[in-house]
Amino acid sequence: MKWLVTLWQTLNTPAKYLTLGSISLTAFIMGIIFWGGFNTAIQATNTEEFCIGCHSMESKPYKELQETVHWSNHSGVRATCPDCHVPHNWSRKIARKMEASSDVWGWFFNTVNTDEKYEDKRLEMASREWGRFDRDDSLACKNCHNYDSMKWDEMSKLAQKQMKRAAEKDQSCVDCHKGIAHTLPDMGTARAPELIAEVGTGPSKFTNEQNYFSALTKPLFFSSNGDVEAGTLNVATKVKVLETKDNRVKIAIEGWRKKMGAGRVIYYDFGINMLTAQLSKDAAKTEGVINAFEEKEDDMTGLKWQRVESQLWTDAEYLITEQQPLWDYARDTFRSSCSVCHTQPDEAHFDANTWPGMFQGMIAFVNMDQDTQALVQKYLQQHSSTFVKEKH
Amino acid sequence: MTAKQVKKEENKKSKFKELRALGFIIVVLFPVLSIFAIGGYGLIIWLIQAFGGVVAH
C-alpha cells in the first residue's frame, strides 16, 4: 500500500527533474505505440486464421463454407469469416468484439466441441446470427452486394420479380437467402415449440362428451395401452372425447371419406379436401373402427363420398378446449412468413380445395415445421372462400 | 556524510521516483485504462443494439 501513496505523492507534485518536454514527448510516442498496437491486435483477431484457430470453427462452419459460392466463384473474390460476421464500422466492430468474448466461455467449457453438440446448438447460433443481419438489413452482405449493380436481364423472370421488389424496399438479404454459406439448421424436427407456447398443451383432465381440438398432428392408437398406431389425427381438428383411460383418451372423429380404395382418409366435409385424419390400411379394414353412414355423389368429380365416424385412442395431451388460439397463431405465421417475399393473398381469395396446391407450392421458400405447415394450410382452407361466403 | 552529499543522494532518489511514476503511468496504467474504456464503449454499443434495435451506420 505504501508504494501507492509514494506514487500518488510523486504524481501530485510538479516534476523536479523530468522536463515538460521529455514528459510530453514520451506520452506522445507512447500514445502512438499504444494505438497502433491496439488496432494491430484487433486486426489480428479479425482474420480467418484467428477464427478457425478453434477446432469447432474449423471443423464445421469453415468446412461448410468451402462448399459454397462465397468460397470460390467466377470472379475470384472470397468472403472470409470477418467479412460477414464482424461489422466494418469501428464502433460496431468493438461492440461485436465485446459480444464475441462470450465465445471464449464456449471454448473453455466445450459448448460445441463435438459434432453432436454443434448440431444441437446450430439453430440457436444461426438464429442469433440471423437476428444480427436483421437488425441492420444485412449490411454485411451489402458491403459487397448492391441492388443497383445487379444485372436484371440475366435473371430469370421469377428472380427479377422477387429481386426488384426487394430492391425497392432495400430488403434485408437473409430474409430469403438463409443457409447460403453454412448448412441450414434442421427446423423440421422440433415439434412446433412456438405454437405450443402460444396455445398450451391442453387440460390435464377431460370431460366426456365434450369437444376438443388437436394442437399438433397426433398419432392414433387401437387401444388405451397398445403401441400399434392406427393412423394420425390432423392438427386443429375437432374431436369428441368419449372416455379417459390410462394416459389416453378415446375420441370420436367425424367427417367424410371418398368411397374408393380402403377409404382410410377422413376429410372435414363432403367434397372438401381438408384433412381430418389419415388411418392406416389395417385400421381402415378393422371392423368397428370406422362407422359409415349416408352417401352422396360429388357432381364435379363423379366420386362417391360417405359420411363416417371413427373411434380411436390418442394420448391425453395436446388436446385443447378452444380452436381460436390455433387460428390466431396460424394467421400471424401466415402473414409474417408469406409477406417476407410478397403480398400474401387474402385467405378467401381461393377455395378450400385450391389452397393446398398453392400453399405446398410456396412452402419450400419458408422455414416452417411440419405441424405449423399443416396448421397454416388448414387455417387457409377453413377461412377460404368455401366458408367465407361474403367475399369472392 | 556531508550535508551536500545527503542532498545529492535525495535528489537521486526523487529522480528515480519520478521516472518510475512516469513509466508506470504510460506503460501500465493508461494503456489498461484505455482498453477498459474502449471495452466499456463497445459494451454500451452492444447493449444499445441488443435492447434498442437498429443503430445508425
Interface residues (C-beta under 8 A of the other chain):
Chain A: T6 L7 T10 L11 A15 K16 Y17 L18 I23 T26 A27 M30 F34 F38 P87 N89 S91 R92 I94 A95 R96 K97 M98 E99 R135 D136 L139
Chain B: N11 S14 K15 K17 E18 L19 R20 A21 L22 F24 I25 I26 V27 F30 P31 S34 I35 I38 G39 Y41 G42 L43 I44 I45 W46 Q49 G53 V54 V55 H57
